[in-house]
Amino acid sequence: MLQLLNSLAVSFDLPILNWIQANLQCGFLDFIMPIITLFGDGGIFWIGCAVILLFFPKYRKVGLTMGLALVMGVVVCNITLKPIVGRLRPCDFIEKMGLLESCTLPAKIPVMHDFSFPSGHTIASFEAAVVLLLNDKKLGIPAFILAILISLSRLYLYVHYPTDVIFSVIFGTLFAILANMIMKKVKFGEPRHGKYEKVA
């Protein structure tokens, strides 16, 4: 898989990243993109949203669903796929492959040297946003827009490849749908024969 991703990096990913740098880079985006990307750091923002929802009975199940989706993403993607695939970040790949002597992009965020595939920021954002979108469009639409912006920020900041982000959007969405399906089958304080079931 790594060989395929490395081939795509040269033929597909890096041309797109370089086009973004050549055509979209500006002072405004240099300022706003590092701020936007912070909302995906460690999934903390989305975890916080899930925890806050737990305090509201109407949204408690949604909060639990978001939490389940986020756990799936961490286990499958961050803990399992990242170390197994071992894909280098774009700048590290450029230097290792001798495509340039060094990656001399302006440092808009702290330099990252951990593995690139998949994008944890993107997966967490789409897990949370899609869960919200499936359950409450008023919350889901702004969350979905933020998820898209976070994903684009990873490309603008040159810390992920487009294939990282595409994969992560797909899997984040699938984890959200799966978590939603699982939680719909869970009885959570719903009445049965006039009484409420105890939650295990």
Phi and psi in degrees as a GROMACS rama.xvg file:
@    title "Ramachandran Plot"
@    xaxis  label "Phi"
@    yaxis  label "Psi"
@TYPE xy
-63.2289  -37.9073  LEU-2
-62.4197  -41.3053  GLN-3
-64.4034  -44.3752  LEU-4
-64.5815  -38.4996  LEU-5
-65.3739  -37.5355  ASN-6
-65.7128  -41.6762  SER-7
-66.6351  -32.7651  LEU-8
-57.6179  -43.3815  ALA-9
-76.4669  -43.9797  VAL-10
-86.0663  -24.7881  SER-11
-125.381  -52.4668  PHE-12
-70.7823  -55.3315  ASP-13
-62.9704  -38.4543  LEU-14
-58.4557  -37.7048  PRO-15
-69.1186  -45.9016  ILE-16
-60.9035  -41.2589  LEU-17
-69.1656  -34.2281  ASN-18
-64.7503  -41.7802  TRP-19
-59.4603  -45.5526  ILE-20
-64.0953  -38.2644  GLN-21
-77.4291  -30.285  ALA-22
-114.233  -22.7158  ASN-23
-110.728  -15.7231  LEU-24
-63.205  129.895  GLN-25
-157.042  168.113  CYS-26
-60.8743  -39.3888  GLY-27
-63.8053  -48.6071  PHE-28
-68.4667  -34.4268  LEU-29
-59.4956  -31.6585  ASP-30
-82.4623  -45.3677  PHE-31
-83.3333  -32.7294  ILE-32
-65.0748  -41.0653  MET-33
-62.4599  -28.596  PRO-34
-72.9292  -46.2944  ILE-35
-60.1168  -42.3097  ILE-36
-65.4276  -24.5065  THR-37
-60.7544  -28.8588  LEU-38
-66.9317  -14.32  PHE-39
-103.861  -5.20398  GLY-40
-59.4427  116.608  ASP-41
62.9375  8.85517  GLY-42
66.4321  11.4937  GLY-43
-63.319  -41.1504  ILE-44
-59.6428  -46.3305  PHE-45
-71.0223  -35.7681  TRP-46
-62.6109  -42.8617  ILE-47
-60.0874  -40.9958  GLY-48
-61.5964  -43.5859  CYS-49
-62.4504  -41.7047  ALA-50
-64.624  -43.5012  VAL-51
-60.5191  -40.2218  ILE-52
-61.9537  -28.0969  LEU-53
-64.2894  -22.4249  LEU-54
-80.3163  -8.23622  PHE-55
-114.421  114.656  PHE-56
-50.8933  -38.2123  PRO-57
-62.8602  -32.5715  LYS-58
-110.99  7.34008  TYR-59
-60.4903  -43.5617  ARG-60
-68.0389  -32.7667  LYS-61
-65.1051  -42.6121  VAL-62
-60.7789  -41.6431  GLY-63
-65.9373  -37.7341  LEU-64
-64.43  -43.808  THR-65
-59.4013  -43.9743  MET-66
-60.3769  -43.0987  GLY-67
-63.1822  -44.3642  LEU-68
-62.2339  -41.6074  ALA-69
-64.9541  -38.6025  LEU-70
-64.3228  -42.5809  VAL-71
-56.4343  -45.8726  MET-72
-62.33  -42.2852  GLY-73
-63.3229  -46.0855  VAL-74
-68.3096  -50.1529  VAL-75
-74.9696  -44.0612  VAL-76
-94.804  -54.5945  CYS-77
-72.7484  -46.4164  ASN-78
-80.6365  -36.1009  ILE-79
-97.0142  -60.2619  THR-80
-71.3118  -42.5372  LEU-81
-53.8191  -54.6169  LYS-82
-70.9256  -30.0786  PRO-83
-70.0557  -46.6514  ILE-84
-73.8556  -44.9912  VAL-85
64.1554  41.5276  GLY-86
-79.6458  129.433  ARG-87
-72.3794  148.978  LEU-88
-60.9289  155.306  ARG-89
-50.6089  -47.9212  PRO-90
-65.0174  -41.136  CYS-91
-64.4224  -38.8284  ASP-92
-64.9376  -43.5021  PHE-93
-58.3804  -44.2775  ILE-94
-70.7324  -42.5185  GLU-95
-65.391  -39.1082  LYS-96
-83.0119  -2.88593  MET-97
70.1082  22.6805  GLY-98
-69.9506  -32.0129  LEU-99
-143.681  159.124  LEU-100
-64.9957  -35.9766  GLU-101
-156.931  157.996  SER-102
-92.2038  106.4  CYS-103
-103.848  34.2609  THR-104
-67.4966  145.277  LEU-105
-58.8058  137.419  PRO-106
-78.2796  98.2793  ALA-107
-89.0593  -25.5228  LYS-108
-139.264  165.86  ILE-109
-55.4744  139.853  PRO-110
-62.5856  134.908  VAL-111
-113.108  133.509  MET-112
-126.861  9.7102  HIS-113
-78.5461  -178.7  ASP-114
-74.7391  154.761  PHE-115
-97.4354  -34.4476  SER-116
-103.47  125.196  PHE-117
-89.0845  -173.73  PRO-118
-88.9876  109.091  SER-119
-62.6735  -37.2844  GLY-120
-57.9737  -46.1295  HIS-121
-70.1457  -44.9801  THR-122
-61.3576  -49.0365  ILE-123
-60.9005  -41.5077  ALA-124
-64.4344  -43.6879  SER-125
-75.9586  -31.719  PHE-126
-57.7265  -52.5233  GLU-127
-67.1391  -46.5841  ALA-128
-65.2197  -41.2638  ALA-129
-69.4024  -38.252  VAL-130
-58.8719  -46.3016  VAL-131
-63.192  -41.3041  LEU-132
-64.5214  -36.164  LEU-133
-71.4564  -22.6763  LEU-134
-113.111  -25.5034  ASN-135
-158.922  102.583  ASP-136
-64.9547  -29.3506  LYS-137
-63.638  -35.7813  LYS-138
-86.2124  -33.8573  LEU-139
-71.908  -37.6848  GLY-140
-64.9045  -50.9599  ILE-141
-63.4979  -34.5157  PRO-142
-65.0237  -38.8742  ALA-143
-66.8446  -40.8804  PHE-144
-62.2752  -43.1959  ILE-145
-62.8142  -40.3599  LEU-146
-60.6276  -42.0035  ALA-147
-63.1969  -44.5036  ILE-148
-63.7394  -40.2041  LEU-149
-61.6737  -42.799  ILE-150
-62.6653  -44.0859  SER-151
-65.6987  -32.8295  LEU-152
-63.2698  -31.8004  SER-153
-67.7602  -30.8202  ARG-154
-78.0183  -44.6932  LEU-155
-60.1581  -38.1742  TYR-156
-82.7749  -0.299939  LEU-157
64.3321  32.3687  TYR-158
-108.026  -8.15881  VAL-159
-141.043  154.102  HIS-160
-86.3445  154.71  TYR-161
-54.065  -38.0029  PRO-162
-66.3165  -32.2079  THR-163
-58.2613  -48.0302  ASP-164
-69.8402  -42.9204  VAL-165
-60.1779  -48.6277  ILE-166
-57.2019  -44.1217  PHE-167
-69.7193  -35.2383  SER-168
-61.7265  -45.5756  VAL-169
-63.1944  -49.5397  ILE-170
-72.4923  -36.176  PHE-171
-60.2947  -41.6439  GLY-172
-65.309  -43.2615  THR-173
-64.5786  -41.547  LEU-174
-62.6877  -38.5274  PHE-175
-64.0441  -45.2199  ALA-176
-64.469  -43.1163  ILE-177
-63.1957  -45.4807  LEU-178
-61.6653  -38.5436  ALA-179
-65.3989  -40.8905  ASN-180
-64.5087  -41.7645  MET-181
-64.1514  -47.4608  ILE-182
-69.4739  -25.5277  MET-183
-66.6637  -24.69  LYS-184
-86.6898  -10.2832  LYS-185
-89.3607  127.391  VAL-186
-80.6444  119.413  LYS-187
-126.767  88.8791  PHE-188
68.8709  20.4605  GLY-189
-87.7868  141.464  GLU-190
-70.0592  141.626  PRO-191
-137.305  121.421  ARG-192
53.7674  40.2787  HIS-193
82.2538  -3.0207  GLY-194
-123.905  157.139  LYS-195
-94.779  134.792  TYR-196
-72.8791  149.224  GLU-197
-79.17  140.47  LYS-198
-87.2972  126.946  VAL-199
